[in-house]
């Protein structure tokens, strides 16, 4: 198989070249970044491109953006993305994109040469190969999403205000409802998000985190004062709605 590698780490790049060539594959190019990726792909016509998720110059998402662009431009080209950690959003974007065979593996898998080469062969045969850690993270994300879908529109609004750090009193004032009504909504949110009462009283924090993980807006930074802050005119939350 003709393979192009795009990996900024010289050690890993040369290691991949040796492993693949020893296995009988032809490495047509080994690039340190994606600046000349498109023209090199056009010149060498690889069967598979292996890219790091994070590449120069920013080491943020150049690799995944390059992979998505290749799949859009050359749907028949197989793509394998390597990542140091599970990048949940990037993995989801890659899997949902149109194109040919693909893989998403953690770099730790490369250390097991036999397993890595088997993954290469499966991708060459048109399969989608995902690292077990990636699958676990995506399933966890799906579970979180399903929990959020249980909420009514009003409960979602209350949760968003909780994530902003609002007290029950401030939420009631914002929504023009009684504090008792807010407490009922918060109790329903906790129940639907499967947040059981505990001694630490941190369900409010966990609910806010669930909102943010689902794509909700992050709360604005609180003003710095001499101690913990609460919304103006409000009191700390106690009891069932903590």
C-alpha positions in Angstrom: 0.0 0.0 0.0 1.2 3.5 -0.8 1.2 5.6 2.4 1.8 9.3 3.1 2.7 10.4 6.7 2.1 13.8 8.1 3.6 13.9 11.6 5.5 16.8 13.3 7.5 14.5 15.7 10.6 13.5 13.8 11.1 10.4 16.1 7.5 9.1 15.6 7.6 10.0 11.9 10.8 8.1 11.2 9.5 5.2 13.4 6.3 5.0 11.3 8.3 5.0 8.1 10.5 2.1 9.3 7.5 0.0 10.7 5.5 0.5 7.5 8.3 -0.2 5.1 9.4 -3.3 7.1 5.8 -4.5 6.7 6.1 -4.2 2.9 4.3 -0.9 2.5 5.6 2.0 0.4 5.9 5.3 2.2 5.6 7.9 -0.6 6.2 11.0 1.6 6.8 11.8 5.2 5.9 15.5 6.0 6.5 17.5 9.2 3.4 19.6 8.7 0.4 20.1 6.4 1.7 23.2 4.5 2.4 21.1 1.4 0.0 18.3 2.0 -2.5 18.8 -0.8 0.2 19.1 -3.6 2.1 16.1 -2.2 -1.1 14.0 -2.2 -1.8 15.0 -5.8 1.8 14.2 -6.8 2.2 10.9 -5.0 -1.4 9.5 -5.1 -1.2 7.6 -1.8 -3.8 4.9 -0.8 -3.7 6.1 2.8 -2.8 9.3 4.6 -1.7 9.1 8.3 -2.0 12.5 10.1 -1.4 13.8 13.6 -4.4 15.6 15.0 -2.2 18.5 16.1 0.3 19.9 13.7 2.4 23.1 13.3 2.2 26.1 13.4 -0.4 26.2 16.2 -0.6 22.5 17.2 -4.3 22.9 17.8 -6.4 21.3 15.0 -4.4 21.6 11.8 -4.2 17.8 11.4 -7.9 17.1 11.8 -8.8 20.0 9.5 -6.5 18.7 6.9 -8.0 15.2 7.3 -11.5 16.6 6.9 -10.5 18.5 3.8 -8.9 15.5 2.2 -12.0 13.4 2.8 -14.1 16.1 1.2 -11.8 16.5 -1.8 -10.8 12.9 -2.3 -13.6 10.7 -0.9 -11.8 7.5 -2.1 -8.6 8.3 0.0 -8.3 6.4 3.3 -7.3 8.5 6.2 -5.9 7.5 9.6 -5.6 10.2 12.3 -3.3 9.7 15.3 -3.8 11.6 18.6 -2.0 11.8 21.9 -5.3 11.9 23.7 -9.0 11.3 22.9 -10.2 14.5 21.2 -13.9 13.9 21.5 -15.1 16.7 19.2 -12.5 16.0 16.6 -13.3 12.3 16.5 -17.0 13.0 16.2 -16.4 15.5 13.3 -14.2 12.9 11.5 -16.7 10.1 11.9 -19.6 12.2 10.8 -17.8 13.5 7.7 -18.3 12.0 4.3 -15.5 10.0 2.6 -13.8 6.6 2.4 -12.2 4.3 5.0 -10.9 6.0 8.1 -9.2 5.4 11.4 -8.7 7.3 14.7 -6.1 5.8 17.0 -4.3 6.9 20.0 -0.5 7.1 19.5 -0.1 4.5 22.3 -1.5 1.9 19.9 1.5 2.5 17.5 3.8 0.9 20.2 2.0 -2.4 19.5 3.3 -2.9 16.0 1.2 -5.9 15.3 -2.0 -4.2 16.3 -1.1 -1.1 14.5 -0.4 -2.9 11.2 -3.6 -4.9 11.5 -5.5 -1.6 11.9 -3.7 -0.3 8.7 -4.8 -3.5 6.8 -8.4 -3.1 8.0 -8.5 0.5 6.9 -7.0 -0.5 3.5 -9.9 -2.9 3.1 -12.4 -0.1 3.6 -13.2 -0.4 7.3 -13.6 2.2 9.9 -11.1 1.6 12.8 -11.6 3.4 16.0 -9.5 3.2 19.1 -11.4 1.6 22.0 -10.8 4.7 24.1 -12.4 6.8 21.4 -15.4 4.5 21.3 -15.8 4.7 25.1 -15.7 8.5 25.1 -18.2 8.9 22.2 -20.6 6.5 23.9 -20.3 8.5 27.1 -21.0 11.6 25.2 -24.1 10.1 23.7 -25.3 9.1 27.1 -24.8 12.7 28.3 -26.7 14.0 25.3 -29.6 11.6 25.9 -29.9 12.8 29.5 -30.1 16.5 28.4 -32.9 15.6 25.9 -35.0 14.5 28.9 -35.3 18.2 30.0 -38.2 20.4 29.1 -37.6 23.8 27.6 -38.1 25.5 30.9 -35.9 23.1 32.8 -33.1 23.6 30.2 -33.5 27.4 30.7 -33.2 26.9 34.5 -30.1 24.7 34.0 -28.5 27.4 31.8 -29.0 29.9 34.6 -27.6 27.6 37.1 -24.5 27.2 34.9 -24.2 31.1 35.0 -24.0 30.9 38.8 -27.4 32.3 39.5 -29.1 31.6 42.8 -32.7 30.3 43.1 -33.8 33.9 43.9 -32.0 35.3 40.9 -33.4 32.6 38.6 -37.0 33.3 39.9 -36.5 37.0 39.2 -35.2 36.4 35.7 -38.0 34.0 34.8 -40.7 36.0 36.7 -41.8 33.0 38.7 -41.8 32.0 42.4 -38.8 30.5 44.1 -40.9 27.5 44.9 -41.4 27.0 41.1 -37.7 27.3 40.5 -37.0 24.7 43.2 -39.4 22.3 41.5 -37.7 22.8 38.2 -34.2 22.3 39.8 -35.4 19.1 41.5 -36.7 17.8 38.1 -33.3 18.7 36.5 -31.4 16.7 39.1 -33.7 13.7 38.7 -33.5 13.7 34.9 -29.7 14.1 34.9 -29.5 11.1 37.3 -27.8 13.3 40.0 -28.5 11.7 43.3 -28.2 13.7 46.6 -24.9 13.3 48.4 -23.2 14.8 51.5 -21.0 17.2 49.5 -24.1 18.9 48.1 -22.4 19.4 44.7 -25.3 18.4 42.4 -25.6 22.0 41.3 -22.0 22.0 40.1 -22.4 18.7 38.3 -25.6 19.9 36.6 -23.8 23.0 35.4 -20.9 20.8 34.1 -23.4 18.6 32.2 -24.8 21.7 30.6 -21.4 22.9 29.5 -20.4 19.5 28.2 -23.6 19.5 26.1 -22.5 22.7 24.4 -24.0 25.3 26.6 -22.5 28.7 27.0 -19.8 29.0 29.6 -20.7 31.3 32.5 -19.2 34.8 32.6 -16.2 35.2 35.0 -17.4 36.2 38.5 -16.0 39.5 39.9 -13.1 39.0 42.3 -13.9 39.9 45.9 -12.7 38.9 49.3 -14.7 35.7 49.4 -17.2 33.5 47.6 -19.7 35.5 45.4 -23.4 35.0 44.9 -25.9 36.9 42.8 -26.9 40.3 44.2 -29.6 40.1 46.8 -29.4 36.3 47.0 -28.5 33.8 49.7 -26.4 30.6 49.4 -28.4 27.6 48.3 -29.2 24.9 50.9 -31.2 21.7 51.1 -32.5 19.8 48.2 -31.4 22.2 45.5 -27.7 22.1 46.2 
